[in-house]
Amino acid sequence: MVRIGCSWLGGPWLGYHPAIRKLISALGLIALALFAACSPPSPPLTSKGVVRLPRDPKPPTAIDLLSLDPRNHLLYVAHSSSNSLDMIDTRTMKVVGSVAGLLNVKATTPTSDPNIIFSSNGNDGTLSVIDVPARKVLEKIKIGGNPDAISYDPSHDVVAVGVTAEKKLKLVDVRTRKITASIELPGTPEQMAVDSQDGTIFVAINDKDEVAVIDVGTQQVTKFYRSCNIKLPKGVAFDPESKRLFVADSPPSPVPGTLSIVDVLLDRCLGSVDLGKGTDQLGFNSHTHHVYTADGGSSFVSIVDSISLKPLGVAGTGAGGGTLAVDSTTDMVYVGLEKRGLIAVYHDP
């Protein structure tokens, strides 16, 4: 049986017709090439198993934003339903510790010190300063109503936190642990990304269909991005090398979302890519130049090439996979599956 042009041509008569046997022999290399071209594409991600989180005293499980620090090979999981931060060793794929007492923990961020991370705690309006080796809270900083997404700016050594109830972005000095700025925003902040080279922060303003640009040095909103297909933005990622900003929309289900790509250097929309529904957290891999979006409502992760701006496919995660983190040093992708209390682990490709 011979496959030509992705359609099977065959039957017993092929084995007895001399002309066809001669043709197949002469064109053997071409037939092999055609067969390879018609083979199914390789999956964009390879599953490497799952990590089970500590069980909740009262299910169902809720997992919020993930963050990763390759310096100490730890993945930080905001396990909000158990009011704890879970730490996973990315080499052994095992939970190696937890920090309790973080009321409705939303997100975490590493700092310049690999032994110190910050967490945002929605229910008591605080940031926690956490000693990673000791697995304990060193200090709680009162930040205001419902702090959510946080990120670290290494150029100014500050942690930025979006305070949704106040519609503000607050900056906290890592060394003094004091609030140094409270920046008014036009709407409700969602996730953010930091340009580590110059201290610019990009904050998704979910209810205004825009992304606010914050200059940390002057502590001011300098501009807004409203182009492309930015509607109800939620997830944000940034490539400091190409100066490209990636913004994921998250419209109400069952409407699928889109990934908008903005060249911030040229201040120009480069285009949009269709995603699944329920997109939440984004991740960018500086090694592969791939963008990953956790499309929890569609039960998969979308992979987009940030250079060609072409979708590379999807990887199935199961229901509830809305948050993720990426390790550019190993090309590993970690997805939080909150309904099952699991972290799904993938390798690119």
C-alpha positions as CSV (number, residue, x, y, z in Angstrom):
1,M,0.0,0.0,0.0
2,V,1.3,3.5,-0.9
3,R,0.3,6.8,0.5
4,I,0.4,9.7,-2.0
5,G,-0.8,13.2,-1.3
6,C,-2.2,12.2,2.1
7,S,-4.7,9.8,0.5
8,W,-4.3,6.1,0.6
9,L,-4.2,4.3,-2.7
10,G,-4.1,0.6,-2.5
11,G,-5.5,-2.9,-2.8
12,P,-4.3,-6.4,-3.8
13,W,-3.8,-5.3,-7.4
14,L,-0.8,-3.1,-6.5
15,G,1.3,-6.1,-5.7
16,Y,0.8,-7.6,-9.2
17,H,1.1,-4.8,-11.6
18,P,4.7,-4.5,-12.9
19,A,4.4,-1.0,-14.1
20,I,3.2,0.3,-10.7
21,R,6.0,-1.7,-8.9
22,K,8.6,-0.1,-11.2
23,L,7.2,3.3,-10.7
24,I,7.2,2.9,-6.9
25,S,10.8,1.7,-6.9
26,A,12.0,4.6,-9.1
27,L,10.2,7.2,-7.0
28,G,10.9,5.7,-3.6
29,L,12.5,8.8,-2.2
30,I,9.7,11.0,-3.3
31,A,7.2,8.6,-1.8
32,L,9.0,8.7,1.5
33,A,9.1,12.5,1.4
34,L,5.4,12.7,0.7
35,F,4.7,10.3,3.6
36,A,6.7,12.4,6.0
37,A,5.0,15.6,4.8
38,C,1.6,14.0,5.5
39,S,2.5,12.6,8.9
40,P,0.6,14.2,11.9
41,P,2.4,17.2,13.3
42,S,4.4,16.7,16.5
43,P,2.6,17.9,19.7
44,P,3.7,21.4,20.8
45,L,4.3,20.2,24.4
46,T,5.3,16.8,25.8
47,S,3.6,15.7,29.0
48,K,5.9,14.9,31.9
49,G,3.3,13.9,34.5
50,V,1.6,15.7,37.3
51,V,2.4,16.9,40.9
52,R,-0.4,16.5,43.5
53,L,-0.8,19.4,45.9
54,P,-1.5,18.8,49.6
55,R,-5.2,18.0,50.0
56,D,-7.6,20.7,51.0
57,P,-9.5,20.3,54.3
58,K,-12.6,21.3,52.5
59,P,-12.6,20.7,48.7
60,P,-12.9,21.9,46.0
61,T,-9.4,23.1,45.4
62,A,-8.7,26.6,44.3
63,I,-5.3,27.5,42.8
64,D,-4.4,31.1,41.8
65,L,-1.3,32.5,40.1
66,L,1.9,30.5,39.8
67,S,5.5,31.8,39.8
68,L,8.9,30.2,39.4
69,D,12.5,30.8,40.5
70,P,15.0,28.7,38.5
71,R,17.8,29.9,40.9
72,N,16.5,27.5,43.6
73,H,14.5,25.2,41.3
74,L,11.2,26.0,43.0
75,L,7.7,26.5,41.7
76,Y,5.5,28.6,43.9
77,V,1.8,27.8,43.9
78,A,-0.8,30.1,45.4
79,H,-3.1,27.5,47.0
80,S,-5.8,29.9,47.9
81,S,-8.4,27.4,49.0
82,S,-6.1,26.2,51.8
83,N,-4.7,29.7,52.6
84,S,-1.2,28.4,51.9
85,L,1.8,28.7,49.6
86,D,3.0,25.4,48.2
87,M,6.6,24.9,47.0
88,I,7.4,22.3,44.4
89,D,11.0,21.2,43.7
90,T,11.1,21.2,39.9
91,R,13.9,18.6,39.8
92,T,12.1,16.0,41.9
93,M,8.6,17.1,40.9
94,K,7.6,16.9,44.6
95,V,6.0,19.3,47.1
96,V,8.9,20.2,49.5
97,G,7.1,22.6,51.8
98,S,4.2,24.9,52.5
99,V,3.6,28.2,54.3
100,A,0.3,28.4,56.0
101,G,-1.8,31.3,57.2
102,L,-1.9,33.3,53.9
103,L,-5.6,34.2,53.8
104,N,-6.9,33.8,50.2
105,V,-3.3,33.9,48.8
106,K,-3.5,35.3,45.2
107,A,0.1,35.4,43.8
108,T,3.8,35.3,44.6
109,T,6.9,36.9,43.2
110,P,10.6,36.1,43.7
111,T,13.0,39.0,44.5
112,S,16.7,39.7,44.1
113,D,17.3,37.4,47.1
114,P,16.4,33.8,46.1
115,N,15.6,33.1,49.8
116,I,12.9,35.9,50.0
117,I,9.6,36.0,48.2
118,F,6.5,38.1,48.6
119,S,2.8,36.9,48.4
120,S,-0.4,38.9,48.1
121,N,-3.2,37.9,50.4
122,G,-6.7,38.9,49.3
123,N,-8.7,38.5,52.5
124,D,-6.6,40.5,54.9
125,G,-5.2,43.0,52.4
126,T,-1.6,42.3,53.0
127,L,1.7,41.4,51.4
128,S,3.6,38.6,53.2
129,V,7.4,38.6,53.2
130,I,8.4,34.9,53.2
131,D,11.6,33.2,54.2
132,V,11.8,30.4,51.7
133,P,14.4,28.0,53.4
134,A,12.6,28.5,56.8
135,R,9.1,28.2,55.3
136,K,7.8,31.0,57.4
137,V,6.4,34.5,57.2
138,L,8.8,37.2,58.4
139,E,6.5,40.1,58.1
140,K,3.1,41.2,56.8
141,I,2.7,44.6,55.1
142,K,-0.7,46.2,55.1
143,I,-1.4,47.1,51.5
144,G,-5.1,47.8,51.1
145,G,-8.3,46.2,49.8
146,N,-7.9,42.9,47.9
147,P,-4.3,42.9,46.6
148,D,-4.0,40.5,43.6
149,A,-1.3,40.2,41.0
150,I,2.2,41.1,42.0
151,S,5.6,41.3,40.2
152,Y,9.2,42.3,40.9
153,D,11.1,45.1,39.2
154,P,14.8,44.4,39.6
155,S,15.9,47.8,38.2
156,H,14.3,49.6,41.2
157,D,14.2,46.7,43.7
158,V,10.5,47.1,44.3
159,V,7.5,44.8,44.3
160,A,4.4,46.1,42.4
161,V,1.0,44.9,43.5
162,G,-2.4,45.6,41.9
163,V,-5.0,46.6,44.5
164,T,-8.3,45.8,42.8
165,A,-10.7,47.3,45.4
166,E,-8.8,50.7,45.3
167,K,-7.9,50.6,41.6
168,K,-4.3,51.3,42.4
169,L,-0.8,50.0,41.7
170,K,1.3,50.1,44.9
171,L,5.1,49.9,45.0
172,V,6.9,48.3,48.0
173,D,10.6,48.7,48.6
174,V,12.0,45.2,49.1
175,R,14.8,46.4,51.4
176,T,12.7,48.7,53.7
177,R,9.4,46.9,53.2
178,K,7.6,50.2,53.0
179,I,5.1,51.4,50.4
180,T,6.9,54.0,48.3
181,A,4.1,54.8,45.8
182,S,0.4,54.5,45.3
183,I,-0.5,55.1,41.7
184,E,-4.0,55.7,40.6
185,L,-5.3,53.5,37.8
186,P,-8.3,54.2,35.5
187,G,-9.9,50.8,36.3
188,T,-9.5,47.4,37.8
189,P,-6.0,46.0,37.5
190,E,-5.4,42.4,36.5
191,Q,-2.1,40.8,35.8
192,M,1.1,42.7,34.9
193,A,4.5,42.3,33.3
194,V,7.8,44.1,33.9
195,D,10.4,45.2,31.5
196,S,13.4,44.3,33.7
197,Q,15.7,46.5,31.6
198,D,14.2,49.9,32.4
199,G,11.6,49.4,35.1
200,T,8.5,49.8,33.0
201,I,5.4,47.9,34.2
202,F,2.5,46.9,31.9
203,V,-0.8,46.5,33.8
204,A,-3.9,45.0,32.2
205,I,-6.9,47.2,33.1
206,N,-9.7,44.7,32.7
207,D,-12.8,46.9,32.7
208,K,-11.4,49.5,30.4
209,D,-10.1,47.4,27.5
210,E,-6.6,48.7,27.8
211,V,-3.1,48.2,29.2
212,A,-1.6,50.9,31.4
213,V,2.1,51.7,31.1
214,I,3.8,52.7,34.4
215,D,7.2,54.3,34.7
216,V,8.5,53.1,38.0
217,G,11.2,55.8,38.2
218,T,8.7,58.6,38.0
219,Q,5.9,56.6,39.5
220,Q,3.5,57.8,36.8
221,V,1.2,56.3,34.2
222,T,2.8,57.3,30.9
223,K,0.5,55.9,28.3
224,F,-2.1,53.3,27.4
225,Y,-2.3,50.6,24.8
226,R,-5.8,50.2,23.3
227,S,-5.0,48.9,19.8
228,C,-5.1,45.4,18.4
229,N,-8.0,43.4,19.8
230,I,-7.6,44.3,23.5
231,K,-10.9,43.5,25.1
232,L,-11.3,42.6,28.8
233,P,-7.5,42.0,29.1
234,K,-6.3,39.7,31.8
235,G,-3.0,37.9,31.2
236,V,0.1,39.9,30.2
237,A,3.7,38.9,29.2
238,F,6.6,40.8,27.8
239,D,9.7,40.0,25.8
240,P,12.4,42.5,26.8
241,E,14.6,41.5,23.8
242,S,12.1,42.2,21.0
243,K,10.1,44.8,23.1
244,R,6.9,42.9,22.3
245,L,4.0,43.0,24.7
246,F,1.5,40.1,24.7
247,V,-2.0,40.6,26.0
248,A,-4.6,37.9,26.5
249,D,-8.3,38.8,26.4
250,S,-10.6,36.8,28.7
251,P,-14.3,37.4,27.6
252,P,-17.1,35.6,29.4
253,S,-17.5,32.0,28.3
254,P,-18.3,30.6,25.8
255,V,-16.6,33.4,23.8
256,P,-13.0,32.5,22.9
257,G,-10.2,35.0,23.6
258,T,-7.4,36.4,21.5
259,L,-3.7,37.2,22.1
260,S,-2.8,40.7,21.0
261,I,0.8,41.5,20.2
262,V,2.1,45.1,20.5
263,D,5.5,46.4,19.5
264,V,6.1,48.9,22.3
265,L,9.3,50.3,20.6
266,L,7.4,51.2,17.5
267,D,4.1,51.7,19.4
268,R,2.3,49.6,16.8
269,C,-0.1,46.7,16.9
270,L,1.5,43.6,15.2
271,G,-1.7,41.5,15.1
272,S,-3.8,39.1,17.1
273,V,-4.0,35.3,17.4
274,D,-7.1,33.3,18.3
275,L,-7.0,31.5,21.6
276,G,-9.3,29.2,23.6
277,K,-11.8,30.5,26.1
278,G,-11.1,31.3,29.7
279,T,-7.6,32.6,29.2
280,D,-5.9,33.7,32.4
281,Q,-2.1,33.6,33.1
282,L,0.5,33.9,30.3
283,G,4.1,32.8,30.2
284,F,7.0,33.7,27.9
285,N,10.0,31.5,27.2
286,S,13.0,33.6,26.3
287,H,14.8,30.5,25.0
288,T,12.2,29.2,22.5
289,H,10.5,32.6,22.0
290,H,7.2,30.9,22.6
291,V,4.2,32.4,24.4
292,Y,1.9,30.1,26.4
293,T,-1.6,30.9,27.5
294,A,-3.6,28.9,30.0
295,D,-7.0,28.6,28.4
296,G,-8.9,27.1,31.3
297,G,-12.3,27.3,29.8
298,S,-11.2,25.3,26.8
299,S,-9.1,22.8,28.8
300,F,-5.9,23.4,27.0
301,V,-2.7,25.6,26.7
302,S,-2.1,27.6,23.5
303,I,1.4,28.0,22.2
304,V,2.3,30.9,19.9
305,D,5.6,31.7,18.3
306,S,6.5,35.3,19.3
307,I,8.7,35.9,16.3
308,S,6.5,34.7,13.5
309,L,3.3,35.4,15.5
310,K,1.9,32.1,14.3
311,P,0.0,29.6,16.5
312,L,1.9,26.4,17.1
313,G,-1.0,24.4,18.4
314,V,-2.5,23.4,21.7
315,A,-1.8,20.9,24.5
316,G,-4.7,19.4,26.4
317,T,-4.7,20.0,30.2
318,G,-8.2,19.0,31.3
319,A,-10.7,21.4,32.9
320,G,-9.6,24.3,35.1
321,G,-6.1,24.8,33.8
322,G,-6.1,28.6,34.1
323,T,-2.7,29.5,35.5
324,L,0.9,28.6,34.4
325,A,4.6,29.3,34.9
326,V,7.5,28.8,32.5
327,D,11.1,28.0,33.1
328,S,13.2,29.3,30.2
329,T,16.3,27.5,31.5
330,T,14.7,24.1,31.1
331,D,11.8,24.8,28.6
332,M,9.4,23.3,31.2
333,V,5.8,24.6,31.5
334,Y,3.7,24.1,34.6
335,V,-0.1,24.5,34.6
336,G,-2.3,24.7,37.7
337,L,-5.3,22.3,37.4
338,E,-7.3,23.7,40.4
339,K,-10.3,21.4,40.2
340,R,-8.1,18.4,40.6
341,G,-5.5,19.9,42.9
342,L,-2.7,19.1,40.4
343,I,0.1,20.8,38.7
344,A,0.5,19.4,35.2
345,V,4.1,19.4,33.9
346,Y,5.1,19.8,30.2
347,H,8.3,20.1,28.2
348,D,8.6,22.3,25.0
349,P,8.3,20.5,22.7
